[in-house]
Amino acid sequence: MNGLRWWMRIVGGVNLLLGLGFIPFVNAQRLGLIFPPLEAGPDTIVYRALIDWMFLFGLDLTVVGAALLYWSRDPARARPLVGLAIALELVHGTGFDLYYATRGYVSVPFYLGFAAVHLIAVVSGVVLLRRGRKASLTRAAVHA
């Protein structure tokens, strides 16, 4: 379970930091780096709506990250949370980044790299989750 504990801490910490990066006053400073060809200025509804949407997405990341960090104290009881985090890494992480890379308005190498990082989190999370489940079954069989 120690490997899963560290996975939860690392993925939780990264999600928490990414989520905090979407706080509106922080995100407004970096939006031009994320979307260099953005044609909407800070005084437009499009710009403000994008900042607000990204903030809500960041809140999701923050909640998942905080939950992973909190429950990393007892990873055996947090398996459903880990499963959810893996699914979100696959859909919101890898899938979202690959989709963004095809849209033509973001840095393709950056988003492909980020998709790969999410995929590493998915694969390692699945491996550690299965390893923990197997160890639990072995312990239960020994104590039966």
N, C-alpha and C positions, 0 to 999 in steps of 0.2 A: 504493500500500500504506500510505501514511501515514494515510489516513482510517481504514482497518481497524485499524491500530496503535492509534490513539486510541480507537476503539470498544472494542477489547479492554481498554485501560487503564481507561476509564470504567466499562464494564459489569463488568469484573473487580473494580475498586475498590468499586463499589456492592455487588456480591455478597459480597465479603469483609467489608465493614462490616455488611451485613444478617446474614450468618452469625454474626459475632461477637456480635451482639445477642441471639442465641439461646443463649448460654452460660447455663447454669442460674441462677447467682447474679445475672446481669444481667437475664435474662428474667423471673425471679420478681418483680423490682421493677416491671416494666411490664405484667405479664399483665393486671392490672385495667384498664389502658387499652385493651388489645387486645380483651378480652372483658368489658365493663363488667357485664353481668348474670351473670357467673360465680358460681354458687351453691356452688361447692366451695372450701373454705378450704385453706390451705397444708398442713394436717395430713391431708388426705384422699388416698386412693389416686388418685382421678380427677385431682386437681390435680397430683400428682407425675408421673403418667403423661403428662399433657399437657405438662408442662415437659420430660420426657424425650423425648417424640416431637418436640417443637419443636427440641430440642437436636440430634437426629439430622438433621432437616431443615436446621438451620443448618450442620451439618458438611458436607452436600452443597453448600450455597451457598458455604461457605468454600473447599472444594476446587476448585470450578469457578472461583471468583474468583481464587484463587492461581494456578491453571493459566493463566488468561487473562493475568494480569499477567506471569507468567514468559515465556510464549510470545509476548507482544506484541513482544519483541525481534526475532522473525522471523515476521511474520504470514503470509508466503507458505507457509511450512511448517506453519502451524497451522490451515489451512482446515478439516480435520475437527473440530478442537476448536471452532472458531467455529460450524460447523454444529450441533454438539451444544449449544453455549451458546444458539444461536438456538432450537433445539427446546425446550430447558428453559425459556427465557424465555416461549415460547408456551404450553407445558403447565403448568409449575410457576408461572409468573408470571401471564400473562393468564388462562389457564383456571382456575387455582386461585382467583385473586382474584374472577373473575366467579361461580364456584361459591359461594365464601364469601358474596358479596353477596346471594345468593338464600336463604341459610339462616336469616336473621332474628335472628341474635345478634351481628352485628358492624355497624360503621358502614358503611352502603351507599355514601355519597359517598366515604369514604376508600378503600374497596376498588375502586370504579369508577375513581377517580383513579390508584390504583396499577396497575390493569389497563391503563390508557391509557399509563402510563410504560413498562410491559413491552412493550406493542404498538409503541411508538415504537422501543424497542431491537430488536425483531424486524424491523420494516420497514427501519430504517437498517442493521442488520446484513446483511440479505439484499442490499440495494442495494450496500453496500460490498464484500461478498463477491463478488458478480457483477462489479462494477467491477474488482476485483483479478484475478479469473479472466480477464476480457477483456484486461486489460493484460498478463498473463502470456502469453496466446495470441498477442497482437500482438508481444511481444518475441521469442517463440519463432519466429514466422514471419519476422521480420526477420533473425534469426541463422541461419535455415535455408538 
